[in-house]
Amino acid sequence: MARPYRSPDMIHDFLHISITCRDLERTIRFYEALGLKTIKRFGEVQEQGIADAFRLPTARLAVAYLAASTEEGRMFIDLVQWLDPAAAGEAYPALNNVGLNRFALRVSDMDATIAAAKDRGVTFLTDEPQSVGDEGMRFIVATDPDGVFVQLIEGF
């Protein structure tokens, strides 16, 4: 049996992904409809350190963290509504664009998750989950209010 891999150097784990949105409240409602929980909210934040690190003239933003669990050390989504400078551009219109094209959330009961999400107003790109491979993996895709592809996967 192979031993679990752990980076011998500096990387410990994935921490978070950050998603820029145009309307923080609307986007929080979308991810909560998928079953994530808001675990931390910040009021309006203005941090010159953020501006300097990302080569922006200023950084005034509103932020919320969402996660699938409240356990310490879990990966979370860092939702950011940029107030100054304002959000620019659009999310990738197609999956084959260069760059981060989607992220996936693992689910244990695809049908129940889809039903609950639909009851809360989430729409998916297809009516039914798609099956891939011989091992029973199924997935379905939605887009958040700003067009970010969100994939729900069962059996991975």
C-alpha positions in Angstrom: 0.0 0.0 0.0 1.3 3.4 -1.0 2.0 5.9 1.8 0.1 9.1 1.8 1.9 12.0 0.1 2.8 15.1 2.0 4.9 17.8 0.6 8.3 17.7 2.3 8.8 21.4 1.8 6.5 24.4 2.6 3.1 23.5 1.2 0.8 22.1 3.9 -2.6 22.1 2.2 -5.1 24.1 0.1 -6.5 27.0 2.1 -9.0 28.9 0.0 -10.0 30.1 -3.4 -11.0 33.7 -3.9 -13.9 34.6 -6.1 -14.6 38.2 -7.1 -18.3 39.0 -7.3 -20.3 42.1 -8.2 -22.9 41.7 -5.4 -21.7 40.0 -2.3 -25.2 39.4 -0.8 -26.6 37.8 -3.9 -23.5 35.6 -4.3 -23.7 34.5 -0.7 -27.3 33.5 -1.2 -26.3 31.4 -4.2 -23.5 29.4 -2.4 -25.7 29.0 0.7 -28.4 27.5 -1.6 -25.8 24.9 -2.6 -25.4 24.0 1.0 -22.3 26.0 2.0 -22.3 28.0 5.3 -21.1 31.5 5.8 -18.3 31.1 8.4 -17.0 34.7 8.7 -18.0 38.1 7.4 -16.1 41.2 7.3 -17.6 44.7 7.0 -16.0 47.0 4.5 -12.3 46.5 4.5 -9.6 48.9 3.4 -6.1 47.4 3.4 -3.1 49.0 1.8 -1.2 45.8 2.2 -3.7 44.0 -0.1 -3.3 46.8 -2.6 0.5 46.7 -2.5 0.6 42.9 -2.7 -1.6 42.8 -5.9 -0.2 46.0 -7.4 -3.5 48.0 -7.1 -3.7 51.7 -6.2 -6.1 50.9 -3.3 -8.0 48.0 -1.9 -11.5 48.7 -0.5 -13.6 45.6 -0.4 -16.3 43.5 1.3 -15.5 39.9 2.2 -17.2 36.7 3.3 -15.9 33.2 3.9 -18.0 30.2 3.0 -17.2 26.5 3.7 -18.8 23.1 3.7 -18.0 22.6 7.4 -17.1 24.6 10.4 -14.1 22.4 11.2 -10.8 24.1 11.7 -8.4 23.7 8.8 -11.1 23.2 6.2 -10.8 24.8 2.7 -13.1 27.7 2.2 -14.3 30.2 -0.5 -13.2 33.8 0.0 -15.9 35.8 -1.7 -14.8 39.4 -2.5 -16.8 42.3 -3.7 -14.3 45.0 -4.8 -15.6 48.5 -4.0 -12.5 50.4 -5.0 -11.3 49.6 -7.6 -14.6 48.1 -8.7 -14.9 44.6 -10.1 -14.0 44.6 -13.8 -14.6 42.3 -16.7 -16.6 39.1 -16.9 -16.1 35.5 -15.7 -14.8 33.1 -18.3 -17.5 32.5 -20.9 -16.2 29.1 -21.8 -14.6 26.2 -19.9 -11.6 26.1 -22.3 -10.4 29.7 -21.4 -6.9 29.8 -20.0 -6.8 30.2 -16.2 -8.9 28.9 -13.4 -12.0 27.6 -15.2 -14.1 26.1 -12.5 -14.0 24.5 -9.0 -15.7 21.5 -7.7 -17.6 20.7 -4.5 -17.8 17.0 -3.4 -21.3 15.8 -2.5 -22.4 12.5 -1.0 -26.0 12.4 -2.3 -26.2 14.0 -5.8 -29.9 13.7 -6.2 -30.8 15.1 -2.8 -28.3 18.0 -3.3 -29.7 18.9 -6.7 -33.3 18.8 -5.3 -32.4 21.0 -2.3 -30.4 23.5 -4.5 -33.3 23.7 -7.0 -35.8 24.3 -4.2 -33.5 27.2 -3.2 -33.5 28.7 -6.7 -30.3 27.3 -8.2 -30.4 26.4 -11.9 -28.0 23.9 -13.5 -26.6 23.8 -17.0 -28.2 20.4 -17.6 -31.4 18.8 -16.3 -29.7 15.7 -15.0 -26.2 14.9 -13.7 -23.7 13.5 -16.2 -21.8 10.2 -15.6 -18.2 9.8 -16.5 -15.8 6.8 -16.3 -16.5 3.3 -15.1 -16.4 4.1 -11.4 -19.8 5.7 -10.9 -18.7 9.4 -10.8 -21.5 11.8 -11.6 -21.4 15.6 -11.8 -23.6 18.6 -12.6 -22.6 22.2 -13.2 -24.2 25.5 -12.2 -22.9 29.0 -12.6 -22.8 31.5 -9.8 -24.5 35.0 -10.2 -21.3 36.3 -12.0 -20.9 33.3 -14.3 -18.2 31.2 -12.4 -18.6 27.5 -13.1 -19.4 25.4 -10.0 -19.3 21.7 -10.4 -20.9 19.3 -7.9 -19.3 15.8 -8.0 -20.5 12.5 -6.4 -18.3 9.4 -6.3 -14.9 10.9 -6.7 
